[in-house]
Amino acid sequence: MMTLPKTNKFISIIRASGPTSAGVRIDGNATCIIGRATDSGLVLEDESVSRRHAVLRIDRGGATIEDATSSLGTLLNGVRLEPNEKTELHDRDVLTIGPWTFIARTTTDEGDSEQEIPQSPPPPADSKDPYQTSASMLLRLRADGTLDRQIGWNDFSKMYGSVIAGFARNAGAKPQEVDDILQDVMLGFFKQSRLFEYDPAKGRFRGYLKRITLNAIRDRYRRKRPSVGLPESYDPPERESELNAAWDREWTEHLLRRALEKVKINIQPKTLEAFERYGVRGEPVASVAKDLDMSEASIRHAKMRVLDQLREEIARMRADEG
């Protein structure tokens, strides 16, 4: 995972979802209290949030988050934090407090590709489009071996479909439009990937895929103009910071799902159950220990073992796919 840069240190907590447009940025050696109290650095007015819920810190070692023995807990990347234990906060981590979801940003790079996205010429009217029927396509972005693999249409949908669909919903697409946008993105991606020479200096795969998805959403809005009376100059609002946070959230959650599926293979069922019940669902450690005939220390250890493997797998995926 990406750690906090040693120069120009800062951290931004950007709202991805929740009741209000809350967010905060801190710089240098600083501490920010997150909670319901009105004097908190980040005030979250909801009964599910404790008055002093969590503590966000930045110092020479980087950024950390700590649950301040809150009533309902703090989740980092879907896993509950241990009370009063400082946990490192990495770029694009997902922080959940009550009904709010935030994205942690420790870099200014949004990851968007600035490269020109090539346009394929349309197929002849009397020909079948091979990209709609082929069972396997070569996805090769050629960035030092990154994403150099054989991937099929169904594999691509399984791997990235939830990210694209979730982002489309956050960008304002109606439920009946989401599947059409997903198909448009997939079709456009496979058409363009033949022509695309990836330059990692101009952006990451994550940003490249986001741009294709945004283009598909905009194209759908433009095609609707004649039927709904929209002016020719109309373009769907970007709400740049919100869309970036929404994309980062979808991308991180997609990495978490894939990483968990990967690490499950090497984890004993009992250890995995302890992790899911105590670490994810937040069941009392004493109750989980009794049900599984394990000590409370073993339950906590099981959580940390799975969490360590998850972090390693997510770091590998982030290095591979941005």
C-alpha positions in Angstrom: 0.0 0.0 0.0 1.0 3.6 -0.6 2.4 5.3 2.5 2.3 8.9 3.4 4.9 11.0 1.5 7.8 12.3 3.6 7.5 15.7 2.1 4.5 18.1 2.0 2.7 15.8 4.4 -1.1 16.1 4.6 -4.2 14.0 4.7 -7.6 14.7 3.3 -10.7 12.9 4.5 -13.2 13.3 1.6 -16.8 12.3 1.9 -17.9 9.6 -0.5 -21.4 9.1 1.0 -23.4 10.2 3.9 -25.9 12.8 5.1 -23.8 16.0 4.6 -20.8 17.3 2.7 -18.4 16.7 5.5 -14.7 16.5 5.0 -11.4 17.7 6.5 -7.8 18.2 5.6 -4.9 18.4 8.1 -1.3 19.3 7.5 2.0 18.7 9.3 2.1 17.4 12.8 -1.6 17.7 13.7 -4.4 15.9 15.4 -8.1 15.9 14.4 -10.9 14.7 16.6 -13.8 13.1 14.7 -17.1 13.0 16.5 -20.5 14.4 17.4 -19.2 17.1 19.8 -19.5 20.5 18.3 -15.8 21.3 19.1 -14.6 18.3 17.0 -12.3 18.9 14.1 -14.7 16.9 11.9 -18.3 17.2 13.3 -20.7 14.3 12.4 -24.1 15.0 13.8 -25.7 11.6 14.1 -26.8 9.5 17.0 -24.7 6.6 15.8 -21.6 8.7 16.2 -20.0 9.1 19.6 -19.1 12.6 20.9 -15.4 11.6 20.7 -15.5 8.8 18.1 -12.1 8.6 16.4 -8.8 10.4 16.3 -6.9 11.2 13.1 -3.2 12.1 13.4 -0.4 13.0 11.1 3.2 13.2 12.2 6.7 12.3 10.9 5.8 8.6 10.6 2.7 9.2 8.5 -1.1 9.2 9.1 -2.9 7.1 11.6 -6.6 6.6 12.7 -7.6 5.5 16.2 -11.1 4.5 17.4 -11.6 6.4 20.7 -13.7 3.6 22.3 -16.7 4.7 20.3 -20.1 3.0 21.0 -20.6 1.6 17.5 -17.1 1.3 16.2 -15.0 2.6 13.4 -14.4 0.6 10.2 -11.2 0.9 8.0 -11.6 -0.8 4.7 -14.6 -2.7 6.1 -12.7 -4.0 9.2 -13.4 -2.8 12.7 -10.6 -1.0 14.5 -9.5 -2.2 17.9 -10.3 0.6 20.5 -7.4 2.9 21.2 -5.1 1.2 18.8 -3.4 3.4 16.2 -3.7 2.0 12.7 -1.8 3.3 9.6 -3.9 5.1 7.1 -3.0 4.7 3.5 -3.9 6.5 0.3 -7.5 5.7 -0.9 -8.4 3.7 2.3 -12.1 3.7 3.0 -13.1 5.0 6.5 -16.7 4.3 7.7 -18.1 6.1 10.8 -21.9 5.8 11.4 -23.7 6.6 8.1 -20.7 8.3 6.6 -18.1 6.8 4.3 -14.9 8.8 3.7 -11.9 8.3 1.4 -8.4 9.0 2.8 -6.1 10.9 0.4 -2.4 11.3 1.2 -1.4 12.3 -2.3 -2.6 15.0 -4.7 -2.5 12.5 -7.7 -6.0 11.6 -8.7 -4.7 8.8 -10.9 -6.5 10.0 -14.0 -4.9 9.2 -17.3 -4.2 12.2 -19.4 -3.6 10.2 -22.4 -5.8 10.5 -25.5 -8.3 7.7 -25.6 -8.2 6.3 -29.1 -11.4 6.0 -31.0 -12.0 2.9 -33.2 -13.7 3.4 -36.5 -17.2 2.1 -36.6 -17.6 -1.4 -38.2 -19.4 -1.6 -41.5 -23.1 -1.7 -41.3 -23.4 -5.2 -42.7 -20.8 -6.7 -40.4 -21.1 -8.3 -37.0 -19.1 -6.6 -34.2 -16.6 -9.2 -33.0 -16.2 -7.4 -29.7 -19.8 -8.3 -28.8 -19.4 -12.0 -29.3 -15.8 -12.9 -28.6 -15.3 -15.0 -25.5 -11.7 -13.9 -25.0 -9.8 -10.7 -25.5 -6.2 -9.8 -24.9 -6.0 -7.0 -22.3 -2.4 -5.7 -22.6 -1.6 -2.3 -21.2 2.1 -3.0 -21.4 3.3 -1.1 -18.3 6.4 -3.0 -17.2 4.3 -6.2 -17.3 1.3 -4.6 -15.5 -2.0 -6.1 -16.7 -0.4 -8.2 -19.4 -2.8 -11.1 -19.3 -5.5 -12.9 -21.3 -8.9 -11.8 -20.1 -12.3 -12.6 -21.4 -15.4 -10.6 -21.7 -17.0 -12.3 -18.7 -13.8 -12.1 -16.7 -13.6 -8.4 -17.3 -17.3 -7.9 -16.2 -16.7 -10.0 -13.1 -13.5 -8.1 -12.2 -14.5 -4.6 -12.9 -18.3 -4.6 -13.4 -19.2 -3.7 -9.8 -16.8 -0.7 -9.9 -18.3 0.6 -13.1 -21.9 0.0 -12.0 -21.4 1.6 -8.6 -19.7 4.6 -10.1 -22.5 5.0 -12.7 -25.1 5.0 -9.9 -23.1 7.7 -8.0 -22.8 9.8 -11.1 -26.6 9.9 -11.4 -27.5 7.0 -13.7 -30.9 5.5 -13.2 -31.1 1.8 -12.3 -32.3 0.8 -15.8 -29.4 2.6 -17.4 -26.6 1.0 -15.3 -26.5 -2.2 -17.3 -26.4 -0.3 -20.6 -23.6 1.8 -19.3 -21.6 -1.2 -18.2 -22.0 -2.8 -21.6 -21.0 0.5 -23.3 -17.8 0.6 -21.2 -16.9 -3.0 -21.8 -17.5 -2.6 -25.6 -15.5 0.6 -25.7 -12.7 -0.7 -23.6 -12.1 -3.8 -25.7 -12.3 -1.8 -28.9 -9.8 0.8 -27.7 -7.4 -1.6 -25.9 -6.1 -2.9 -29.3 -5.0 0.6 -30.2 -3.9 1.9 -26.8 -0.2 2.1 -25.9 -0.2 2.6 -22.1 2.2 5.3 -20.7 2.3 4.9 -16.9 3.8 8.4 -16.6 0.5 9.8 -17.8 -1.8 7.9 -15.4 -2.8 4.6 -14.0 -5.2 1.9 -15.2 -7.6 3.0 -12.5 -7.9 6.5 -14.0 -8.0 5.2 -17.6 -11.0 3.0 -16.8 -12.7 5.9 -14.9 -12.3 8.1 -18.0 -13.9 5.5 -20.2 -16.7 5.1 -17.8 -17.4 8.8 -17.6 -17.3 9.1 -21.4 -19.9 6.3 -21.6 -22.1 8.1 -19.1 -21.8 11.4 -20.9 -22.5 9.8 -24.3 -25.7 8.4 -22.9 -26.8 11.8 -21.6 -26.0 13.3 -25.0 -28.1 10.7 -26.8 -31.0 11.6 -24.6 -31.0 15.3 -25.5 -33.5 15.2 -28.4 -36.1 13.1 -26.5 -36.0 15.2 -23.3 -35.4 18.6 -24.7 -31.9 19.2 -23.3 -29.8 22.0 -24.9 -26.9 20.9 -27.1 -24.4 22.4 -24.6 -25.8 20.3 -21.7 -23.3 18.0 -20.0 -24.0 16.0 -16.8 -22.5 17.8 -13.8 -19.2 16.4 -12.7 -19.1 17.4 -9.0 -15.4 16.6 -9.4 -14.4 15.9 -5.8 -17.5 13.8 -5.1 -17.1 11.8 -8.3 -13.4 11.2 -7.5 -14.3 10.0 -4.0 -17.1 7.8 -5.3 -14.7 6.2 -7.8 -12.0 5.7 -5.2 -14.5 4.1 -2.9 -15.8 1.7 -5.5 -12.2 0.8 -6.6 -11.0 0.2 -3.0 -14.1 -1.9 -2.2 -13.6 -4.0 -5.3 -10.0 -4.6 -4.3 -11.1 -5.7 -0.8 -13.6 -8.2 -2.3 -11.1 -9.7 -4.6 -8.3 -9.8 -2.0 -10.6 -11.6 0.5 -11.5 -14.2 -2.1 -7.8 -14.7 -2.7 -6.7 -15.1 0.9 -9.7 -17.3 1.8 -8.0 -20.1 0.0 -5.2 -20.4 2.6 -7.2 -19.6 5.8 -8.8 -22.2 8.0 -12.6 -22.0 8.1 -12.6 -21.4 11.9 -10.1 -18.5 11.6 -12.1 -17.0 8.7 -15.3 -17.2 10.7 -13.6 -15.5 13.7 -12.4 -12.7 11.4 -15.8 -12.1 9.8 -17.8 -12.2 13.0 -15.5 -10.2 15.2 -13.5 -8.2 12.7 -16.2 -7.3 10.2 -19.6 -7.7 11.8 -18.4 -6.4 15.2 -19.8 -9.2 17.3 -18.6 -9.2 21.0 -15.3 -11.0 21.2 -16.5 -13.0 24.3 -19.5 -14.3 22.3 -17.4 -15.3 19.3 -14.8 -17.0 21.5 -17.5 -19.0 23.3 -19.2 -20.1 20.0 -15.9 -21.1 18.4 -14.4 -22.6 21.5 -11.4 -20.3 21.3 -9.8 -17.8 23.7 -10.5 -14.1 23.2 -6.8 -13.6 22.5 -7.0 -16.2 19.8 -10.0 -14.4 18.2 -8.0 -11.2 18.1 -5.0 -13.0 16.7 -7.2 -14.6 14.0 -8.4 -11.1 13.0 -4.9 -9.8 12.7 -3.6 -12.8 10.7 -6.3 -12.4 8.1 -6.0 -8.6 8.1 -2.2 -8.8 7.5 -2.8 -11.2 4.5 -5.5 -8.8 3.2 -3.2 -5.8 3.4 -0.4 -7.7 1.5 -2.8 -8.8 -1.2 -4.3 -5.3 -1.6 -0.8 -3.8 -1.9 0.0 -6.3 -4.7 -3.2 -5.5 -6.5 -2.6 -1.7 -6.1 0.9 -2.1 -7.5 -0.5 -4.1 -10.5 -3.6 -2.0 -11.3 -3.0 1.4 -9.7 
